[in-house]
Amino acid sequence: MAKFLVENRGPLHGEVTISGSKNSVLPIMAATLLSDDECTILDVPALRDVEVMCEILESVGATVEKDYPSGKITIGAGNKLKNETPPDLVKRMRASILTMGPLLARDGSARAALPGGCAIGARPIDLHLKGFEIMGATIDYEEKQGYVIAKTDGRLHGGRIYLDYPSVGATENIMSAAALADGTTIIENVAQEPEIVDLANYLNKMGARVKGAGTDVIKIEGVEHLHGTTHHVIPDRIETGTFMVAAAITRGNVLVKNVVPDHVRPVIAKLTECGCVVEEEPEGLRVRGDVNQLVGTDIKTLPYPGFPTDMQSPFMAFLTTVHGVSTVTETVFENRYMHITELNRMGAGIMIEGKSAIVPGDAKLHGAQVVSTDLRAGAALVLAGLTADGQTEIAEIRHIERGYSEFAEKLKGLGASIERVEN
């Protein structure tokens, strides 16, 4: 088990280059199962979640060639595929469920264990299954074993699907399955995240006919065959936001490169409200926390294009250090306040009132032994440690390494004091 040792070495300065999007590459990797041809994905981040997805794809019969130094993965699914994903791998990562739609569409059946991942609240897959049923699949459960099975006689068919909630995973899974279905599928109240657009662009490069990605209605005209392609993954907007906040919390001056500014508008807006200076430059976004006195603000997480739930905990760590009281309201995941206990060990003084957290601000954070309870909580604790007095020891960093490529190395490049050590 590894941990991070973090100390305050003052403001961060310099440049950092953002990796490809974790939340984009995983559904794209799953969608390669839709084609018999080889598919190449570029700008792939070197992450534990990516490695788990590679193992899942290999377990169902695909071939995977990895070249992490260059960010390139080539996947071939030309063999006869198994319809079942191994439970030990599935329970390590929620995105594993995204193989279900492609397997069902391609071979008529899929058997999957209920997925795992970060413990940030209930994330049922009922919307995924609802979509499959409308497209002609029958759904069965093996409750004792914890499996769900989807089957269809022949090909899936098109249908009109309304999502009760704009679930990112359900949108991706249904969209991938519909690409090979008979007829037209219309999905309403879909997620509008940039990762949805990236997956749609990838599917269309394979020969799919997907329209409307990025709006609340997606229309897919099914085709009989999809071919191989090469695709560049979009930059990771959550990693972008995390390094923007790292500059702000240390009162630094950092150029964040390889970004799409439109993908992080809510983060730009809230940092600006707090008094940070955020400027678009030819190579990226420059974030300065050293110009004005920084003050509190209120944030409320919402589906895209609202403030992202994945940025809630890192931003809360930042708000502990500014002047004045802030309110943070989480509306997406009910258990996404577990980092508050750990921040309070460092002197944050945050109080929970219903779905909101009251952040008093002006905290004099001090180092402590804390635990990363999930991916983004871990990032928040690292950011807090960058500005705390003394040493902060962060355990369970396996969560952090699921979603941030070379996190410690990138922070060191900006002047941070952070060391990865084995217990």
Secondary structure, DSSP 8 states (H G I E B T S, - for coil): -EEEEEE--S--EEEEE--B-HHHHHHHHHHGGG-SSEEEEES----HHHHHHHHHHHHTT-EEEEEGGGTEEEEE--S---SB--HHHHTT-GGGGGGHHHHHHHHSEEEEE------SS----HHHHHHHHHTT-EEEEETTTTEEEEE-SSS-B--EEE-SS--HHHHHHHHHHHTTSBSEEEEES----HHHHHHHHHHHHTT-EEE-TTSSEEEEE--S-----EEE--B-HHHHHHHHHHHHHTT-EEEEES--GGGGHHHHHHHHHTT-EEEEETTEEEEESSSS--B---EEB-STTSB-GGGHHHHHHHHTTSBS-EEEE--S-TTTTHHHHHHHHTT---EEETTEEEE------B--EEE--SHHHHHHHHHHHTTSBSEEEEE-THHHHHH-TTHHHHHHHTT-EEEEEE-
